[in-house]
Amino acid sequence: MKNVLKNAVLPRRYVAFAAIFLTACGGGGGAGLDVSEETDPDSEHGEVLPSLTTQIEHWSPTGVFLAAADCGQCHTASQPGDSPAVLRAPDAQISENQPSPQGDDISPFADWKSTVMANAFTDPYFRANMMHEAETFPHLAGFIEDKCLTCHSPMATTHAHQTGTGLDGEFYRAEQALVDPHAREGVSCTACHQITDSVLDGNAYPDGVHSGNFEIPAEDDSDAFTIHGPYQNPQGQAMQNQVGYTPAFGQHMSDSRQCASCHELYTPTIDMETDQPNGEDFPEQTPYTEWANSDFGPNGSNTRSCQQCHMAREGISENFLTRLAVRPNGSVNANWPERQPYSPHVMLGGNTWLLETLELFREELGRGDINEAGEFTATAELTRAFLKTAASLSITGRTLGSGELAFDLTIQNESGHKLPTSFPSRRMWVGTRITDASGNVVFTSGLPDESYRLPMDAVFTSDACLAAKKTSDFDSSVCYQRHISEVVSEQNVPVYEAVLGSTTGQITHILLYAADSLKDNRIPPRGFDSDSAPEDVRPVGVAGDSDFNAGNEGKDTIRYRIPVSADAALPLQVETTLYYQSIRPTFIDGLHGEHEWVDEFQTIARLNPPPAEVMAELSFQIQ
């Protein structure tokens, strides 16, 4: 379905006209990008957009933080041909534990710099969402920006609060983050690796680790400048000499609670009628809780941490041995220990759209001096392959007779959390296409168009559905697809998603208005008990579907009962596709506001729409 970027060539016909549209965009809702060096005089913003063109790879040590490029001086791969090889992928095995010296560079810095984590602030969708919320609630703007940046710019936010510098009152603001290089570097080396092992302390976190409540020591703390890693007995002198940090073993670096400190997020609920917090919190994303209540969690039958799944790379087994660094001059110190298992820092998820956007607008988004052409494309391809491990499809009960084609399609969640999980803009759905022996289309359902939208998205993105505030008699049920357990017509498209409801019970796409879920039929992971799991992560809107997560097996079965004309030439070819989209159209069109970052994102999303990635496919013939 999707045209893959090759050699950084702009994909799809929309982007083929990028230079024309980007230069022409002026004011209003279409304002945004200008890829030329001159400012469009008609732009209401009066400046070149996007606003991140300045490069940020090198910056001076700031507080307890250091630029990733400085860490990458030593945590990089040895030269091709060096023996022994360091941080090079085992393209070919000389022996079971010794990789070929010609393998690809899989060092932490090389992998990290083209990841979503490295671009947590650069992400145009994040920045647009943050400013959309801040403009919706101007009396809370400082709090909103500070809270968002705690995880999207953790070094800068932490440093500002530790030292009192760069704060606007008590808050760290987006305007400051725009000019702070340590803010724009996103989730970087000295952020993650300086988080303390307090994340493992249940007494310190009685309500769990979540919402950016991690701890990083300040400069005057006794344990400042300690770099935690997953290996016992680290060799520390070289790191101390080079950058002034002391490496130490940290059990928490391999524990999912480390990830939960940001990837488990509760947001305050704003009352729709008063626009003030009502004292309640909403589980905006809960992958950790979903995982903890699955077979993959700490008490499950097949325990696997977040790191084991998301910091893995095909071809690199747990037996792979490597040294973790080279000397500053690039030479290999044979006295340094080899370590296993090695966790590549690709940190794969499902957001191919952001990675391709970063490739397409590499210079405009300030990555031209950091990432070579094609690096984001390569990470997008790894992400695409990773997505295809998250689910599987199976068919049972195939029959054709009495003018009806019948079969049951089962979706198995193969991941360790809900599918899809995390930010509520994500959705997954099933597309179906049936043709006869003459090539005539007998039936279609859920096939995306060239902009990766579904037919019902036209209604879901209507002004009435996307209005920030709705009348008391508004019927929200017309603004999203109900849970589908049986497909009998082309309008029956099974969509798996979370739908947010406000304090008045109406649909909302404004995160801080979220009070409850109107729908949450995302498929739980294996072992997830929908009755005993915490209430705020239980499925919503699946009543009456007896096979949804039946037996806690992390599955859902859809019954297809398709009318077939007697004129259809047999055999029939049935094709089913499970699609995934990181930003669904309602979360694009639902962004309002005058801020330039909203304009930038909406322009980018029109030129490079969030794709419908294929997670799984299954086809068969019947006659």
N, C-alpha and C positions, 0 to 999 in steps of 0.2 A: 504494500500500500504506500509505503513511504520511500521517497528518493533519498538515498544516503549521500551525504556530502562526500565528494571526492576531491582531494587536493584543495580543500577550502573553497570550492566553487559554490556559489549561492544556489541552494536547492529550490525547486518548485517555481512555477511561473510567477508567483507573487513576488518573490525576492528578485527575480530577473529584472524587475522594473524598479528595484530599490533606490538606485541613484536618482532616478527621476522623481519618485515620490518623496524621498527623504529631503531633497533640496527644496521641493515645492511646498512642503508642509509649513503652514503658518500658524495662525491663532486658532482658538476654539478647540473642540474635541480632537481634531486631527493634528494639532501641533505636536512637534516632537523632534525627530532626528534630522540632523543636517550633516552629511558626511563630507561636505566641503570644508575648506579652511575659513571661509568667510561666514559671517553671521547673516542669516536671512533678515533683511531690514523690516519685513512685515511680521516677524515673530513677536508675539506679545511678551515673550520672555526676554527678548533682546540679547540672547546669547546662544552660542553653539550648543547643541544638544546631541547626544547625551552629555551629562555633566561630569563624567568621570575620565575624560580624555587623558589627563595627566597620569603618567606612569608612577608606580609605587613600589617597585621591587626592592630598592635599597633605602633604608632609613636607619637613623642612629638609635642605639639602645635607649629605651624609654622605660624608666622604673625597673621592674623585674622582667621586662619583655625585650625580645630580640627578633629581628627580621628573619623570616624563614630562609631567605637566601644566605644568611650567615650560618645558619645550621646546616644548610646544604653544601657548604664548603667541604665538609668532611663526611656528612651522611649522603654520599653520592657514590655512584658506581665506579669501579676501577676502569682503567682504559681497556678497550677490546684487545684481547690477546694476552692480557696479564694473567699470570698463573701464580697463586690461586686467584680466581675471580671473586670479586666482592660485589654483592647486590646486583648480580646479573642473572636473569631468568634462565632456567635450565632448558634451553631450546633443544639441546641434545645431551644425553647423559653419557659421561665417560664411565662412571660407576654409579651405584645406587645413590650415593650421597654427594657426589662431586659433579657440579654442573659444567657444561661447556663454557669456556672462557669467552665465547662469542655471543652469549645470550643478551637479550634486551636489558636496558637500564630499568631496574625496578626499585631504585632507591627511594626513600621517603620523600625527598624534595621533588624528584622528577615525577613521581606519581601524584603527589598532593597538589601541585600547582595548577593542574587542570581538573580539579575536582569541584563539586558543588560546595564542599566545606571551605575551600580556599576563596570561593566567590560568594560567601554568605552575605556580604554587604553589597557586592557588585550586582547581584541578582536584581534585574529591573522589576520583577514581580514583587519581590519582598519590599523594595523601596517604595513602590507605588502603593502597596497595601498599607504599609506603615503610615504614609502621609495621608492616605484616604481616611484611615481611622483617626489620625490626629486632627484632620480638618473637620471630620464629623463631630468630634468632641473637643473643640478648641480649649475648653477649660481644663482638659486632661491631657493636652498635647505633650507637655514635658514628661509626664509619667509614662505615656504610651511609647514615646520615642526611646526613653531610657530603658524601659522594660524590653522592648524589641531588640535594642542594640546590646543588651546584656549577653545575648547568645549569638547575635549576628556580627557583633564587633566586640568580643569579650575582652580583648587586651585593652582597648581604649576605654571602655566603660569601667573596667576594674581599676585601671590606673587613675582615671579621673576621680573615682570615689575614694581611692586610697590616699590620694594626694590633695584632693580639693581643687585641682587645676582643670580648666576646660569645662567646668560645670556652669549651667545656667540656673542659678539658685541651687536646688538640690538635685538637678537632673542633668544627665548627659544627653545632648541634643543632636539631631541629624545634621544640622548645619555645621556643627563642630566636627562630626564624623567625616563629613565630606572632605575636609582639609587635613585630617589626621591620618598619616599613612598607616599607623598601627591599627586604626579603625578599619581602613579599607582592605587590610590583609585578611579580614574574616576570621575564621577559626584556624589558627596557626599553631605551629609547633609548641611555642612556649606558653600558649594558653592551655591546651590539653594536658601537656606533660608537667605543668606546675600545679594542677588541681590536686589537692591533698587527699589522703586516704580517709578523710572524714566522711566521704560519701558512703563508706561502709558502716558507719556508726549509727545504728538505729536510735540511740539515745539523742544524738545530735540532730537527727532528722526523724522525729516521731511520726510525721505525716509523709515520710518518704522523700527521696531526692527528686526534685522537679523544678521547673519554671526558673532556671538559672540560679538556683541557690547553692552553687558550688563555692568552694573556698580556694583562693590563691593567696599565699602569704605576701605581705607588703615588704618593702625594702628593709625596714628595721626589725622584721621578725627573725628569730634565730634560725628558722628553716627556710628563709628566702633563698632564691637562686638554686633550689633543688629540682632536678629534672627526674621525674619518676618514669621508670620503664618496666617491662614485664619480665626482665631477666635477673636472676640472682647474681650477686658478686660482680657488678659492673666495673669495668676498667675506667677509672675516673680522671687520671692525671692529665691526659691529653685534652679532655673537654675543659677542665679547669684552666689549663694553660691558654687554650685558644679563645674561649668565650666566657670564662668565669663562672660556669655552672658546675654543680656537683651531681653526677648521676647517682641514683639510688633505686633499689628494687621497690616497686609498688604493686602490691597485689591487685589494687583497684584498677590498674591499667588493663586488666583482662576481665574485668567485671562489668556486667551490663549496667550497673548503677552509675558508672562513670558517664555512660551515654545518656542515661535517664535525666541527668542534671539539666540538660537542655531539651532533649527529645520527648520529655514528658511535660506537657504544658497545660496549666490551668489559668484561665483568664477571668478577670472580674466581670460580672454581668452588670450591664447598664440598663436601668429600667426604661422601657420604651416611652413611657409617658412623662417621666421627670428628667430624663437624660442624666441621672445621677446613679452611682453604684448602689445596688440594693443589698450588698453584703454577701452575696452568693458568688461562687466561682463556677465556671463551666469547663469541662474537660475538652479543651480545643484539640489536643492530640494526646493519645495514651498508648503508644506502641510498647512501652515498658510493661504496663499493667496487663496488656493483652498477652505479651510474651510470658510474663510471670505466671499467668493462669493457663498456660499451654503445656503440652508435652515437652517443649523445649526449655521451659523455665527451670528455676532452681530445684523444684520438687518434681519435675517431670521425668518421664521415662527415657527421654532422648535429649538431655540437657545440652544446649549450645548457646553460647553468649552472642550478643550483638556483634562483637568483634570477629567471632569465628565465621559468621556469614558475610558481614559487610566489609571485612578487611581480608578478603580472600581473592585469589586470582587463579584462573584456570592454568593448570600445568605446574603449580607450585604446591607441593604436598607438604604434610607436616614433617616429613623426613628431610626436607630441603635445608641444607646447612649454608650459612653465609656469615662473614663478618659484617658488622653493622656500619663500618665507616672506613675511610682511607685517611691517610695523613693529609694535612693541608696542601702538600705539593702533589697529591694524587697517588703517591706510592702506597703499597700495601705493607702493613706491619704484620708479619706472620706470627708474631707473639700474641696478638690479640685473639681472643677466643672466637670460635665459630658458634653461632647460635641457631636454635630451632625450637619451636616452629617460627618462621618469619611471617609477619603480617604485613603484606603490601598496603600502602597508604592510598589506594584508589578509592576506598570507602564508597562502594557502589550503592546506589539507590535505584530510583526509577525516573529521574528527571532528565530525560534526553533533550527536552525543549531548551532548558537553560544552557546545557552544554553546546548545543548547536547555535543558540543565540550568541554565546560568547565567541564561537568560531566566526560567525558571520560579521559581528561587530566588534572584533577583537581590538582594533585601534580605538574606536569610539568609546569602548568600555574600559579603556586604560590597561589592556592586557598585551599590547603589541610588543613591549620590551620584555615581557615576562614569559609569554607562551609563544612557541614557534607555531607556524601555520600547520594545522593538522592535529595538534595535540588534543584539543577539545573533541575533535572528530573521533580520535582513537578512544578517548574515554567514553564518548557516547556509544560507540560500538560495543565496548565492554559492558556498559549499562544495559544496552539492548539485549545482549546475551544473558545478562543477569536476570532481567525481567522474565525471560523464558524459563527460568528455573522456579518461578514463584507459583505456578499453577499448572494443572494438567486436566485434560478433558477425556471423558469416556462415554461411550454410547451403549445403551441397552434397549431391549424391547422394540426392535425394528420390525414394523409391519406395514404393508400396503394393501389396502382392500376397501371395498365399499366407498370409493371416492375419497379416501383419507389416508394420508401418510402419517404414521405415528412412530415416535421414538422418544427416548428419555436421554437428555444430555446432563451429565454430572460434572460439576466443577469441583476439583479438589484443591484446597489451599495447601500449598507445599511450603509456605513461609512460616515464620515463627510469630506472626501477629496477624491482625485482621488484614483482609485483602479487599480493597486497598486500605492502607493505614495512614496515620498522621494527618497532615493539613487537609481540611475539609473540602478543598477545591478539587480533590482527586476523584475520579470515577473509573469504573470498569464495567464493560457491558458485552453482551453476546450479539454478534452479527451472524446472520444466516442467509445463505443463497442456495436455491434449489433450481436446477436446470434439467430439461429432459434430453433424450438422446439426440434430438435435432438442434440442441443449443438454445432452445426457447426458455426464457426465464419463467419458472412456475411460481416462485415465491421469493421475496426478499424481506429482510427485517434487520434493522440495526446497522445498515451499511453507511459509514460516514461519507460526507461529500468532500470536495477538494480542500475545504477549509477545516475538515475533521469535525464537522457539526452533524448532528442527527436531525431528522425532520421536526421532532417535537421541540428542539431547541429554540425555534422561532417563537413559540408561545412562552417557553420558560424565560426567555430574555426580553419579553415585552416590558414596556414601561410600567405596567401595572404590577408585574411580578418583581421587578427590580426596584420599585419605589422604596426609598429609605423608610418611610412611614406609610402605613396603609390604613384605610378606613376600618372601623370596627366590624363591618359586615363582609370584609374581603375574604374570599374563599382561597386559601393557600394551596389546596389540593390540586388546583389546575397548574401550579407552577413547578411541579416535579413529578417524576414517574413513580407511581406506586410500585411496591414489590410485585414482581411477576413470577408466578409459579407455573403458569401454563401459557403457551403461545398458540393462538388459534387464528391470529390475523397479523398483518404487517405492522399494526400499531402496537403490538405487544413486544416491546423491547426490554429484556431483562437488564436492568441497570443497578449496579451495586455502588452505594455511595452513602455519605452522611449528609443530611439536610438539616440546617439550623433553624430553630424556632426562637422567637423573641419572648419577652415577658408577657406579651399579649397573645401568644400562641400562634403568631403569624410567621411565615417564612421570612428569613433575613439573610443577607449576604454580607452584613456588617458584623465582624467578629465579636465586638464588645456588646452587641445586642443579644448575643446567643445566650439562651437560658436553658433550653432543652433541645433534644433531637426530635424532629418530626418523623424522621426516617433514619435508620442505621441498619441496613441489611448487608453491610460489609461482611464477608464470610470469615468467621472466626478460625483460628488455627486449630490443629489437632489437639485434643485434650481439653479444650475450652468448654467449661460447663456453663451454659447460658443461664442456668437457674441459680448457681451458687457464686458466680463471678461478681465482683463489685457492681453495684447497681448502675453506676455511671458508664460502664462499658458493655452493658448487655445489649443485645439486638433490639431494635425498635421497628415496628411496622411489618413484622413477619408472622403475625398471628394467623393461624389457619394453615400455614405451610409446615406440615408434619415432618418433612424430610430435611428442613433447614437445620444444619448442624446436628442431625439425628445421631444419637450415640456419641456425641462429642467428637465426631470424626472430621470436623472441619470441611464439610461438603455441602453443596446444594444441588438438587436435581430439578431440572426444568422439563416439563412434559410438553412435547410438541404434538399438536393434532392439526395437521395442515390439509385443508380441502384440496384435492387434486382432480383436475378435469379428466374425463374419459379420453379426451383427445391427446393427452400428454404421451409422447413416445417414450417407451421404456428402454433401458433402465433410467431411473432418476439419479442424478448426481447431487449429493447433499454436502455443502461446505459450511462448517461452523468455525467462527473465529472469536476468540476472547481478546477484546481490546482494552487498553489502558490509556488514560489521558491524565496528565499531571495538573492541568488547569482547565476545568470545563467552562464552556462559554458564559454561563451565568456569573462566574467569578471574574471574567474579563469585562463583560459589559456592565457588571454591577459596580465597578469602580467609578466613583464620582469625585469631583473636586477640581480645584484650579492649579494644583501644584504641578510643576514641570515634570516631576517623576511619574505622575499619573499619565500625562501626555506621552512621555517617552514609552512607557510600557504598552499603552494601547496602540501606538504606532507600530512598535515592534511586533505586537501580537497580530496585527493585521497583515504585516509583511511576512511573518514567520509564525503561522498559527500553531499552537501546541498540538503536536501530532497524536494520532491514534496508533499507539504502538501495539504490535501483535505479541500477546503473551503466550498464546497457545492456539493451535489449529487442529481440526480433525475433519476428515471427509470420508464418505462412503457411498456406495451405490446400492440401490435396491430396486427390485422389479417384482 
